[in-house]
Amino acid sequence: MLLRLRGPDGMIRINIERHDTFAELGRLLVAQLPQTVDPNSISISPDPQAKDSKKLKDIAKYQLAQIDLNHGDLIFINYQHTNVANGHTNGTPALSTTLSSTNRLNGKPILPTEDLPVDPPPLTSPSQVIKNPWEVVKQSALDDRLDKQDGKIPRGRDRMCKHGPKGMCDYCMPLDPFNAQYLADKKIKYLSFHSYLRKINSATNKPELGSSYIPPLREPYFRVKRDCPSGHPQWPEGICTKCQPSAITLQPQTFRMVDHVEFASFELVNSFIDAWRRTGAQRIGYLYGRYAEYSEVPLGVKAIVEAIYEVPQVDEVDGVSLNAWENEPAVNDVAKLCGLRQVGVIFTDLLDAGTGDGKVICKRHADSYYLSSLEVCFAARLQAQHPKPTKWSDTGRFGSNFVTCIVSGDETGQIAISSYQTSNDAVEMVRADLIEPSADPNVMLVREEEEDDGSTSRTRYIPEVFYRKINEYGANVQENAKPSFPVEYLFVTLTHGFPAQPKPMFNTPNFPIENREVMGESQKPNSVAKALDTSDGKQLGSLSDFHLLNFIHGMDVLSKDEEALLCRVATTHDLAETYQLISMPGWQTLEAIVQSTGEKIPKKLKRPRRSSGVGGQADGRTSPSTSSLSAATTAAAAATPRRSGEPLTKRLAAVRLNERNANQPVFDRAKYEEL
């Protein structure tokens, strides 16, 4: 429900549930109050004259429903300010809980206990420059390998060449990776990140001049800078030309952080789309994979998707509502043990054409839209959660490798995949709370500085926003982006595909997918028993399944070492490590738990045992009948050659003893192990 709280600094609106406590209300309220407010002095009252007012800390344990608060109710609040000047006390930062309100994200104050969807900026200054980032920042191994490559594009001997076979001229010398003519000939629309890095580095740093090195990359920053050296109170109490953001001029981004998205197998995407086929509702999932070099683009990077994890969600025909993903750290831990990480998100936007032949309606095309304004904001927030560390930026990070994939219909009515990334400007505009989606998917709105009640916003500063376009006369002109501007300025397109010879990391995807209970598909212990089945010639069973690994991790049975070994078995498919795994006590405990629920493991993963006697069988089959066993024993005794020096009566006594033992019940060890 929505509660309105009126205080000395204006009206505040808070969305909260009826069963939440006043402590939760106070946490949301403090986040929107000025930084100088003392949280212990906040009092609330239903009367504007503060009659029957209560301290918020005294009623923190009670629920809102206990005092019959309803949707849209108006509450009057009052509070006291602490004695601080310019955000400091005696030259040192205040150590009270209000210090967190100086750490603002998206223009709104936040608390350290809040689960932030975006990495918060530093307490001193969000735009703080790191000294010598190439010595401090640790980037990925892939970036280190690409940094060592020159990226030159080799060319063969041209017909214009007049030199010998070992010579070189302008017609055959290698090209730079950012050569515009080469990219146009290969129909490559965007520069790769490392090509763009070399292009701006060649313009920023010139070693022949002997000047000091300057990091060539700089992230955009559209928020008010903190700790202004002018000495005035911090914004919103004060602002000057040194701390206010400059005007924004939007232009299409010329590079992309990831060039290609490669799905490990077609079955991976098909099982994800199968949820829409069964319910008719849309579906969303997170992509887990790794990054690798992409040879089709100079110094290119591709994201290889190995698994799709479907998060808790409420599916509808026209969209998806995400629920709280509580086990996200656990899923990330399992992915890390497999050598994977979150590389993107994928969701469907499908509508059956009704022709009965499997065709879908084409909703995204040149005359409608490709990526809506709402999807741009959603993708920008996800990219802000996954910043890319790089030693070539003065802040230690630049952009993001997180991708967004959409499954929708193409012009022929077939199901197709489209891949996108939002621009760095779009991510920063979402962080600064400058834009908001509109009802028209092609248009993005620029927010106003005024709140809904007409008062000036204390949490948002909107600079001037412009964009450049080609007008009807073919001239490149600048237009004012207020109140709205085209959404295509905020994203870039990526290519996608499947390998010619698929070799997926998880090659037995037979375990039920998580969070599909509404479809009648759930993860149960009997599913684990089927995964451990080694019949039909499967020596490893169905252990190579990302969803099975997460389910076993949630059972909390295996130790860390055993779980790491299980992930190695699932990804490397090593039979020797499989036998090492089944001998672990944690794995035996897992089998006991599965069997205790009434499920039967058809065949255990074990080395074949040799028979230790006439009754034991290596393959676990039922022993022969008593008569045949007796006959075989007698025949074997009769066929045994006579040994010298051994009396005949002793040999006959041995045969009688074997016949007597054969008439006794036989203990079949493999049979009882199954029980």
N, C-alpha and C positions, 0 to 999 in steps of 0.2 A: 504494500500500500504506500501511498504518497503522504508524507507529513510535511506541513509548512511550519517553519520555526522563524518567528520574527524577533529580532534582537536589535541592539544599538547600531549595528553595522548593516542592517538591511534584512531582506527576506532570504531564507535558505530552504531549499526543497530537498528532501531525503527520501529515497525509496528504501523500504524496509519491510520485513515480514512481521505478522502479528505475534508470532511466537518468539520473536527475538527479545532480548533483554534490553534494559536501559543502558547497560554497559556497551552493547553494540551500537545503540543510538548515539552514545557519547563519542565513540570512536569515529563514527561517520561525521559527527558534528564538529569535532575538533579539527578534522581535516579541512573544513571549509571556513574556519574562523581565522582571524588575523594571527600572526605568529606571536604576538605579544600577549595573547589571552592566557590567563592562568586556568588550566582545566579544572583544578579543585574548586574554583569559585563559581562554576556554572550552576545556575539554578533555573528551574522550569516552573511554569505556572499556567493554568488555563485562563487566567484573568489578566488583562493588560495592566491592571494596577498592582500586579504581583501579589495578589491575595492567595493564601494557601500555597505559597511557593515552597518547593523542596529542592534541596541540594541533589544534584545528579549523582554524586558519589554515594549518597545515603540510600538511594533506591536502585542502585546498579544491578542488584541481583533479581529484581522483579521483571516480569514480562510485560510487554505493552498491552497485551490482551487483558491483563488483570485490572487495568484502570479503564477499560472499554474505549481505547483509542481506535478510531475508524479512519477509513480512507478519506483524505482531504482535510483532516482536522487541523486547526490552527493552534499552535503552542507558542507562548511568549517566554523568551529566555532572557537571562541577564548574566553578566559576568564582569570580572575585574581584569585590568591589564597589569602586567608586571612592569617594574620600573627598569626599562631598557632603553638605550639610545643607539640608534642606527644598527639595531640587531645585536649589540654587544654590551657586556657589562664589565666595566673597568678594563676594557681593551681585550677581553677574552670572550669567546663564544659562551652564550648562556647554556648551562648544563641541564636545564629543565626539559621536560618532555616536549615543550614547544619548539625545541631546536629542530625537530623533524619537519616542522611546517616550513622551514626555510629550504628544505630539499623538495622542490616542486617538480612534478612530472605532468606533461600535458597541460600545464598551466594551473594545476590543482595541487594543494598541499597533500602530503602523504605521511603516514606513520611508519616507523621501522618495523612494526609488527604486522603491517599490511602485506598481503600476498600480491606483489606487484606483477602485472603482466608485462611490464617493460623495465629493463634495467635502469635504476635510478642514476641520475648524474651525481658527481662527487659533491660533498658538503661545501667545499670551498667555492668552486665554480664549475658549472657543467662544461664550459668550453676551455678548461684548463689544459695547457699545452704540456706534453711530456718532453722532458729534456732527453735528447738522444734516444728516440723510441727504437731505433734499430739495435740498441744494446739491451733494452729492457723487455720489449714485447716479444712474446713467443708465438709465432704463427704456425700454421699447419705444415706438415712435411711436404704436402703437395705444393704449397706456395714456395717453400724453400727450393724444391726441385725446379720449378718454373722460373724462379729468380736467377738460377744459374745458367739458364738457357738464353742464347742471344735472340732467338725467335726469328732469325733471318729466313726469308723465303728463297730457296735456291732456284736459279733459272739455268736453262741449257744455252748452248751456243745459238745465237741469233744470226739470221741471214745478213744482218748489217755489220757483224763482227769482221774486222780486218786483221786480227792478231792470230797468233799461233794457238796450239791446243792448251798451253799452260798460261796463256794471257787472260786478261779480263778487261772489260770496258763497260760503258754505261748501259749497253744493250743486254749484257749477260750478268752483271753484278747482282748479288742477292738483294732482295727488296726488304724493306722494313715491315714488321708485322702489322703496322697500321697503314700500309699503303692503300690509298683510296681506290685506285684503279684496279688493283688485284681483288679487293673486296667486292667491287662492283661486278667484275668478271665472274667471280664465284658466287654471286648473288648472296653475299653475307651482309645482312642489314646493319648489324651492330658490331662494334669492336669488342673483343674479349677484354676482361679486366686487366690482364697483364700487358696486352697490347696498348690499352689506354694509359697504363702506368708508364710505359716506356715513351709514349708520345708526349705526355705532359712533363716527364722527367727531363727529356731532351730540351724542353723549352724553359724549365725552371733552373736546372743546374747545368753549368758549362764548366767542366773540369779544366779546360784550357785557360780559363781566366784566373784559376787559382783561388776562387772564392769558397767560402765555407758551404757545407752541404745543407740544403733546406729540404725537409720532407715535402714531396710534391703533392700529396693528397691532403685535402681539408674537407671535413664533413660540413654540410650546411647547418646553420644554427639560426633559428627564427624566434627564439625566446629572449626575454629580457635578461641581460647578463647580471649575475649576482656579484656582490662585493665591488661595487663601482668605486674607483679611486677618487671620484669627485667629492665625496664626503656627505652627500645628501642621504636622507633615509631610503631604505630599500623600497623597491616597488612593491605594492602600489602606492605607498606613501610619497614616493619621489621617483623621478626619472629624468634622464638627460640624454644628449645626443651620443654620449659614449657607451651607454648601457642599453639603449633601445635598439631593436633590430632594424636593419636597413630594409629598403623596399625590395620586394621579391619579384624577379622577372623569370617566369617559367618558360623553359624551352624543352623540346623532346630530348631525352637522354640519349647520348650517342654510344654508350657502352652498356654492357650487361655483366653482372657478376658471374652468372652461370650461362653457358651457351646451349646446353643440350640436356634433356632428361631421358634417360634410358631405363626402361622397365626390364627387369631380369627375365621375365617370361610373360607370355600372353595370358596364361592361366591366372597370374597374379591379379591382373586387371579384371579378367572375366569373373572371378569369384567375388570381386568387389561390386561389379555391376549387377551380379545375380541378386543382390538385396533389392535393387529397384525392380527387377523382373518379377520377384515374388510378392512384393508389397505395393508397387506403384508409387512409393514415397522416395524422396531423395535421401542420400547417404553421404557421410563425410568421414574421412579417415586421415591419419597422419602417415607420411611416408618415412620409412626407415631405410637407410642405405649408406652410401659412401660417395666421396668425390674422387674423380680420376681425370687424367689428361684426355682431351678431346682433339684428335689429330685433324679433324675436318676444318677446324678454325685455328688460325695461328695463335699459339699459346692459349688454346681454349681449355675450358673446364666443363665436365659433364657430371651430372648427378645420377648414380646408378641406384635404382630403387630395388631393394630385395624383399621388403615386407610392407604391408599396409595394416596399421592398427586402428581399429574402429573404436573411437572413444564413446563414452556414455552420451546419448543424444536422444532427442525426440524427433522422429522423422515425420515430415508432412509432404503433401503433394507439391507444394510450391516453395519449400525451404526446409531448413533444419534448425532446431534449437539445441544448443550445446548445454549439457549438464556438467557438474563439477567432475573433473578428472582427478580423482584422489590418488590413484596409483601411478601417476605419471613418472615420479622419480624411480619407482620400481621397474617400470617398463624401460626407462632410459638406462638403468643399470644392466638389465638383461641384454639390451642392444649393445651396450659398451663391451660386454663380455664376448659378444659375437663380432666385434669390430665394426659396429654400425652406429649411426646417430640419426637424429631427426634432420631430414633434408628438405621436407616440404609438406604440403597438405593437398589433398585431392577431394573433390566433392562432385556430385552429379547434378545435372540440370536437364533432365530428360522428360519428355512428354510423348506418349505413344501416339502415332499418327492414326490409329484405328483401322488400318488397312488389312491387318491380320498377317502381314508378311514380315513383321519385326521392325519396320521402319519407324523413325521418330521424327518429330517436327523440328525443323531448323529454326531455332530462336535467335541464334547469334550469327549475324552476317554484316556486310558492309552497310546496309541500309538501316540496321537497328543498333546493335552494340556488340562488343566482344567481351568487355569486362565492365560490369556495372560499378557505379560510384560506391555502393555499399560493399561490394566485393573488394574494391581498391582499399577502402578503410580497414577491412578485415585482414587483408593480406599485408598491409603496412604495419599493423600492430604485431602480427606474427613475425615479420622481418625485424621489427624493433626488439623482439625478444631474443633473436639469434644474431647478434652483431658479429661481424667478421673481424678478428684481430689481424692487424697488419703493421709491420714496422715501417711502412712508408707513409703513415699518417701522423700528423702532429699530435693527435689525441689517442693514438694507439689502436684505433678501429675505424673501419670505413665500410659502409654498406652492409650487405648480408647475402649469404648464399642460399637462403631459404626460398623455395619455389612454390608456386601455386598452380595446380593442374585442375582443369575442369573437363568433365565428361559430358558432352552434349551432342546434339545432332548437327551434321554438316549439310551442305547444299543438296547432296544426293539422298538425304534421309537416313544415312548410316550413322552409327554411333562412332564418334571421334573424340580425340583428346586434344586439348589446347593447353599450352604451358605459358605462364607469365611470371613477371617479377615487377613489383612497384619500384619507382625511381627513388633515389635517395632524397629528393625534394619532397616526395609524397610521404615518406616515412617521417621526416622532420616536421612536416605540416600537421600530421596526425599527432605527433608528440606534443607539439605546441598548441593543439586544439584550435587550429585555424580553419579547418574545413569540416564539413559534415555532408553525408550523402543526401541526395534528393530523391523525389519520386520518379523523376526522369533518369533512367540509368545512364544516359549519355552526359549528364551534367553534374558537376560537383559545386556545392555551395560554399561560399566564404562566410564564416560566422561573423556575427555582430558583437561589438564590445558590450552592448547593453544586455542585461538579463531579461528574463521573461516579464518581470514586473516593471521594466523600464529603468532600473537603477544601473549605474555603471559597474561593469564587472571588475572584481578585485582579483581575479585569478587568470585573466586572459588579456593579452595585448595583441591587437590585430594591426600589423603593418600594412603598407600599401602593397597590393598584389597585382602584377601585370602578366600578360602572356603575349607572345609574338605569333603572328600568323600571316599567311599569304592571302591578301584580299582579292576582290574580284578583278582588280587591275593587274594582278601579278606582282604587287609590291609587298615587301616584308614590313609590316606595320605592327605597332604595339597597341594592345587593347587593355582596358581596365578589367580585371578579373572579378570585380564586385558587380552584382551579387553572385554571379556564377560564371563558370568557364568550362570548356570541354574536358572530359575525363581522360582523353588519350594523351594528355601531357604528363600523366602520372604513372605510366607503366610501359614496359617493354615486352616484346614477345620472345619466346624461346622455341627451339625445335624439340621434337621428341621422337622416339622410335623404340624398336625392339632389336636385340642382337640377331645376326644371321644364324648363329649357332648358339641357342640359349644354353647357358650353364648356370642355373640359379643356385644360390647358396643353400636354400631350403628346398629340397627336391621331393619331399613327401608331405605336401600340404593337405593332410586328411583330417586334422583335428578341427573341431567346431570353432568358428570365429566368435570372439567375445562380443558381449552386449547385443546379441541377437535373440534375446528371449521372446521378444514380440513376434518373431517369425517362427517360433517353435523350435529354435536351435539353441541349446545351452551346453555349457561345458560341465561334464559330470565325471565321476571316477570311472564309469564304464567306458568313457571315451579314452581315458588313459590306458585302460586295459587293452582296448583295441590298438592303441598306438604301440604297445609293447609286444604285439603279436608278431612272431617271426615266421609265420607260415607263408606259403606261396613264394618261398625262396628269398624272402627279405631278411638278410642277415642282421640289419640294424633296426628292423621294425620301422616305425614312422616317427623316429625321434627328431628328424630334420624338419621341424615345423616351429616357426616363431611363436605361434599362438600356444602350442604345447609348452614351450619353454617358459612363457609367462604364467601359464596356469600352474606348472610345477613350482615356479618361484613363489607364487601366492600361497601354496600349501605350507611353505616355510619348514620343509623337512630336511633338505640338503644343506650341508655346510657351504661356506664360500668356496672352498677348494673343490668340493664335489660339484657345485653349480658351475664353476669355471670349466671343469672337465666335461660336464654335460654339454655346455655350449660349444666346446671344441669338437666333441663327437658330432653334434648337430651340423656344424659348419664344414668340418674337414672330412667327415664320413670315414674315419679311421677305425678299422675293426679291432686293432690291438688296444686302442684307448677305450673301445666299447667294453671289452672284457675287463679292463681295469675299472671301469665305472660300475659294472654290475657286482664287483667284489667289494665295493664300498659299503660301510654299514648304513649310511644314509639312503642309498638306493634300495637296500634290502628292507629298510623301514618303509620306504615308499611303496614297495610291492606288498608289504604286509597290510598297510593302510588300505590299499586298493582291494585286496582280498577280504579284508574285514568288513567291507561294505556289501559283501555278497557277490562281488564281481569275480570272474575267473579269468586269469591270464592264460590264454590258450597254450602258449609255449614260452618258456623263459629263455631269456638271452643267456646262454651258458655254453661253455666248451663241451664237446662230446666226451663223455666218460667211457673208460674201458670197463668191460665186465670183470668183476672181481671173483666171480664164481659161476656155477651153473645156473643159478637163479637170477643173476643181474643181467640187465640188458642195456646197451649203450644208448639206444634211441628211445627208451622209455616205453616200448611196446609190451603188451601182455606176454608172459612167458608161455612156452608150449605146454600142452597137456601132459599129465603125469605119465600116461602110457607111452607117448612118443618119447618123452624124456628118458624113461626107463629103457626103452628099446635102443635109443641112441647111446646110452651109457653102456649097455651090455655089448652092443656092437663095437663100441670104441675099445672096451676091455678085451674083447675077443680078437680084435685086429691088432692089439698091441703086441709087438714081437716079444718072444720069451727072453727074459733077461737071465743071463748066466748066474748061477749061484743062488737064485731065489726059489724057494719051494713052491710047488704047485698049489698046495693048500693055502699059502699066504696070499697068492694072487686071487684065488676064488673067494677068500674072505673079504678082500678089498672090493670085489664086484658086488657081493651081498650087501656090504655097507653102503655102497653107492645107491643100490636099489632101495634100501630102507630110507635113506635121506631123500630120495626122489619122491617118495610117497607123502612126505611132510609138506605143509603149506610153504609156498615160496614168497619171500619178502621182495616185492618190486619197489625199489627205492624211488625211481622216477615217478611211479604212479602216486606214491604218498606225498611226494614233493608238490605234485599238482594240487592235491587236496589241501 
